[in-house]
Amino acid sequence: MCNTHSTLLLFTNLGRVYSIKAYDIPEKKRGGRGKALVNFLALKEKEKITAAIPVDSSDSGQFLFMTTRKGIVKKTPLSQFTRIFRGGIIAINLREKDKLIRVLLTSGDDDVLLCTKNGKAIRFSEGDVRALGRASMGVKGISLKENDEVKDATLVKENESLFTITSRGYGKRTPFSQYRKTKRGGKGIINIHLHPDRGEVVAIKKINKKDEVVIISKKGKSIRLLAKDIRLSGRNTMGICIIKLSRDDEVIGIT
């Protein structure tokens, strides 16, 4: 979500960040094909955009909170991202085979929640992560079991709830009050009970009753629904079918 004159900070899986004005991206109807990002950015080989942050001012004392696939987190002042060259700049130094998957705009006093593909979650204060410069690696946010990885991260708001969606279109809404705060680096707690037929966790979002949720699949199918129509349920539950998909399709994102 952005304004026409917003600056978009586009973060990639390789830990780099690019900058572009929102008005430089052509406006299209919902079913339009869009334009390839290589027309706007000098992306490197195998480099893909994994997070987009709209910024209207960099003087507000905010931070960019980054999360990687292997559970590493890092917090850097937004003010360090004011001068970005066309070829991009380093946002985070990544360990071998790690990837940057999510970036959040934070106040410095927020709680952050990370979720994994195998249904685990951890909630901790961003105050547990000291601010670092751009060319640094970060610290451990969650301890992962073998064959697990972080899929998404969101900010916590007490009066709202966490919406979780799986690759096969099953989801649920759970109050944030059910996620106790711990220190960063722990193993986490159960976020959703998974079944092989229902896929792995692909995304989470904080939502309130007045929000609308848009879910998008790999093949371009989308559904828009009211958050209040998704009934509240506990952490250790399986969720319900939110969007029906063909066998060769899967959910790739929500907003």
C-alpha positions as CSV (number, residue, x, y, z in Angstrom):
1,M,0.0,0.0,0.0
2,C,1.5,3.3,-1.0
3,N,0.9,6.8,-2.3
4,T,1.8,8.1,-5.8
5,H,4.8,10.1,-4.4
6,S,6.0,7.4,-2.0
7,T,9.5,6.1,-2.3
8,L,9.5,2.3,-2.6
9,L,12.4,0.5,-0.9
10,L,12.7,-2.8,-2.7
11,F,14.6,-5.5,-0.8
12,T,15.9,-8.6,-2.5
13,N,16.7,-12.2,-1.5
14,L,20.4,-11.4,-1.7
15,G,20.2,-8.7,1.0
16,R,20.4,-5.7,-1.3
17,V,17.9,-2.8,-1.4
18,Y,16.8,-0.7,-4.4
19,S,14.8,2.5,-4.6
20,I,12.1,3.7,-7.0
21,K,9.3,6.3,-7.0
22,A,5.8,4.8,-6.9
23,Y,4.7,7.0,-9.8
24,D,7.4,5.4,-12.1
25,I,5.5,2.1,-11.9
26,P,2.6,2.1,-14.5
27,E,-0.9,1.9,-13.1
28,K,-2.9,-1.1,-14.3
29,K,-6.3,-2.6,-13.8
30,R,-6.5,-5.6,-11.4
31,G,-6.1,-8.2,-14.2
32,G,-3.3,-6.3,-15.9
33,R,0.0,-8.1,-16.5
34,G,2.2,-5.3,-15.2
35,K,5.8,-4.6,-16.3
36,A,8.9,-6.5,-15.4
37,L,11.0,-5.0,-12.6
38,V,14.2,-5.3,-14.7
39,N,12.9,-2.3,-16.7
40,F,13.2,-0.2,-13.5
41,L,16.0,-1.8,-11.5
42,A,19.5,-3.1,-12.3
43,L,18.9,-6.5,-10.6
44,K,21.7,-9.1,-10.5
45,E,21.4,-12.7,-11.7
46,K,19.1,-14.8,-9.5
47,E,18.1,-11.7,-7.5
48,K,14.4,-11.4,-6.6
49,I,12.3,-8.8,-4.8
50,T,11.1,-10.3,-1.4
51,A,9.9,-7.1,0.4
52,A,8.7,-3.7,-0.5
53,I,8.5,-0.8,2.0
54,P,6.8,2.5,1.1
55,V,8.5,5.5,2.7
56,D,7.1,9.1,2.8
57,S,9.7,10.5,5.2
58,S,13.1,9.2,6.5
59,D,13.3,11.7,9.4
60,S,10.9,10.1,11.8
61,G,13.4,8.0,13.8
62,Q,12.0,4.7,12.5
63,F,13.8,1.5,11.8
64,L,13.9,-1.3,9.2
65,F,13.6,-4.7,10.8
66,M,14.9,-7.5,8.6
67,T,14.3,-11.2,8.8
68,T,16.0,-14.0,6.9
69,R,15.0,-17.5,6.0
70,K,17.4,-19.0,8.6
71,G,15.9,-17.0,11.5
72,I,18.4,-14.1,11.6
73,V,17.0,-10.7,12.4
74,K,18.5,-7.2,12.1
75,K,17.4,-3.6,12.9
76,T,18.9,-0.6,11.1
77,P,17.8,3.0,11.3
78,L,15.7,4.1,8.3
79,S,18.0,7.2,8.0
80,Q,20.7,5.0,6.6
81,F,18.7,4.3,3.4
82,T,18.3,7.8,2.1
83,R,20.9,7.6,-0.7
84,I,20.4,4.5,-2.8
85,F,22.2,4.1,-6.1
86,R,20.6,2.7,-9.2
87,G,22.6,-0.5,-8.7
88,G,21.3,-0.9,-5.2
89,I,23.2,-1.0,-1.9
90,I,23.7,-3.6,0.8
91,A,21.0,-3.9,3.4
92,I,22.2,-6.9,5.3
93,N,25.2,-9.3,4.9
94,L,23.8,-12.8,4.6
95,R,25.3,-16.1,5.7
96,E,25.8,-18.9,3.2
97,K,22.6,-20.2,1.6
98,D,20.5,-17.7,3.6
99,K,18.0,-15.3,2.1
100,L,16.3,-12.1,3.1
101,I,12.5,-12.8,3.2
102,R,10.8,-9.9,5.1
103,V,11.4,-6.3,6.1
104,L,9.2,-4.3,8.5
105,L,9.0,-0.6,9.3
106,T,9.2,-0.3,13.1
107,S,9.1,2.4,15.8
108,G,11.9,1.0,18.0
109,D,9.3,-0.1,20.7
110,D,7.3,-2.7,18.8
111,D,6.9,-6.5,19.4
112,V,7.8,-8.7,16.4
113,L,6.4,-12.1,15.6
114,L,8.2,-14.6,13.3
115,C,6.5,-17.7,11.8
116,T,8.0,-20.8,10.2
117,K,6.8,-23.0,7.4
118,N,6.2,-25.9,9.8
119,G,3.8,-23.9,12.0
120,K,6.0,-22.5,14.7
121,A,6.0,-18.8,15.9
122,I,8.0,-16.6,18.3
123,R,7.1,-13.2,19.7
124,F,9.8,-10.9,21.2
125,S,10.5,-7.2,21.7
126,E,12.5,-5.4,19.0
127,G,14.3,-3.9,21.9
128,D,16.1,-7.2,22.2
129,V,17.8,-6.4,18.9
130,R,20.2,-3.6,19.0
131,A,20.5,-1.3,16.0
132,L,23.2,-2.2,13.5
133,G,24.6,-0.5,10.4
134,R,23.8,-1.7,6.9
135,A,26.8,-3.9,6.2
136,S,26.3,-6.2,9.2
137,M,24.8,-9.7,9.6
138,G,22.3,-9.5,12.4
139,V,21.5,-11.8,15.3
140,K,19.4,-15.0,15.9
141,G,15.7,-14.4,16.1
142,I,14.5,-18.0,16.4
143,S,16.2,-21.4,16.7
144,L,14.9,-23.6,13.9
145,K,14.6,-27.4,13.7
146,E,16.0,-29.3,10.8
147,N,14.0,-28.8,7.5
148,D,12.2,-25.7,8.9
149,E,12.6,-22.1,7.8
150,V,11.1,-18.7,8.6
151,K,8.4,-17.7,6.1
152,D,7.2,-14.3,7.4
153,A,7.2,-11.7,10.1
154,T,4.8,-9.1,11.4
155,L,4.4,-6.5,14.1
156,V,2.2,-7.3,17.1
157,K,-0.8,-5.2,18.1
158,E,-2.6,-6.4,21.2
159,N,-6.2,-5.7,20.2
160,E,-5.8,-7.3,16.8
161,S,-5.2,-10.8,15.6
162,L,-2.8,-12.9,13.6
163,F,-4.0,-14.3,10.2
164,T,-2.1,-17.3,9.0
165,I,-2.5,-18.9,5.5
166,T,-1.0,-22.1,4.1
167,S,0.1,-22.9,0.6
168,R,-3.1,-24.9,0.0
169,G,-5.4,-22.1,1.0
170,Y,-6.2,-23.0,4.6
171,G,-6.1,-20.2,7.2
172,K,-7.2,-19.0,10.6
173,R,-7.3,-15.9,12.8
174,T,-5.9,-16.0,16.3
175,P,-5.7,-13.3,19.0
176,F,-2.2,-12.0,19.6
177,S,-2.9,-12.5,23.3
178,Q,-2.3,-16.2,22.8
179,Y,1.3,-15.6,21.8
180,R,3.3,-15.0,24.9
181,K,6.4,-12.8,24.7
182,T,9.8,-14.5,25.1
183,K,13.4,-13.5,24.5
184,R,14.6,-13.7,20.9
185,G,16.5,-16.8,19.9
186,G,14.0,-19.3,21.4
187,K,12.4,-22.3,19.7
188,G,9.0,-20.7,19.5
189,I,5.5,-22.1,20.1
190,I,2.8,-23.7,17.9
191,N,1.1,-21.2,15.6
192,I,-1.0,-23.6,13.5
193,H,-1.5,-27.4,13.3
194,L,-0.5,-28.6,9.9
195,H,-1.6,-31.6,7.8
196,P,0.2,-32.7,4.6
197,D,-2.9,-32.1,2.5
198,R,-3.2,-28.5,3.7
199,G,0.4,-27.4,2.8
200,E,2.9,-25.3,4.7
201,V,2.6,-21.8,6.1
202,V,3.4,-19.2,3.4
203,A,2.4,-15.9,5.1
204,I,1.0,-14.1,8.1
205,K,-0.5,-10.7,8.7
206,K,-1.8,-8.7,11.6
207,I,-5.5,-7.8,11.1
208,N,-8.5,-6.3,12.9
209,K,-12.2,-6.9,12.4
210,K,-12.5,-3.9,10.0
211,D,-9.8,-5.1,7.6
212,E,-10.2,-6.7,4.3
213,V,-7.9,-9.5,3.3
214,V,-6.7,-10.2,-0.3
215,I,-5.1,-13.6,-1.0
216,I,-3.2,-14.2,-4.3
217,S,-2.2,-17.6,-5.8
218,K,0.7,-18.5,-8.1
219,K,-1.6,-18.7,-11.1
220,G,-3.1,-15.2,-10.5
221,K,-6.3,-16.3,-8.7
222,S,-7.3,-13.9,-6.0
223,I,-10.0,-13.6,-3.3
224,R,-11.0,-10.6,-1.2
225,L,-12.9,-11.1,2.1
226,L,-13.7,-9.4,5.4
227,A,-11.5,-10.3,8.3
228,K,-14.5,-10.5,10.6
229,D,-15.9,-13.4,8.4
230,I,-12.8,-15.5,9.4
231,R,-13.8,-16.8,12.9
232,L,-11.3,-16.6,15.7
233,S,-9.6,-19.8,16.7
234,G,-6.8,-21.0,19.0
235,R,-3.1,-21.4,18.1
236,N,-3.0,-25.2,17.9
237,T,-5.9,-25.6,15.4
238,M,-5.9,-26.4,11.7
239,G,-7.9,-23.5,10.3
240,I,-10.5,-23.6,7.5
241,C,-10.5,-23.5,3.7
242,I,-10.2,-19.8,2.8
243,I,-9.6,-20.2,-1.0
244,K,-10.2,-23.2,-3.2
245,L,-7.2,-24.0,-5.5
246,S,-6.5,-26.4,-8.3
247,R,-3.9,-29.2,-7.6
248,D,-1.1,-27.3,-9.4
249,D,-1.8,-23.9,-7.8
250,E,-0.8,-22.5,-4.4
251,V,-1.1,-19.4,-2.3
252,I,2.0,-17.1,-2.7
253,G,1.0,-13.9,-0.8
254,I,-1.6,-11.9,1.2
255,T,-2.3,-8.3,2.0
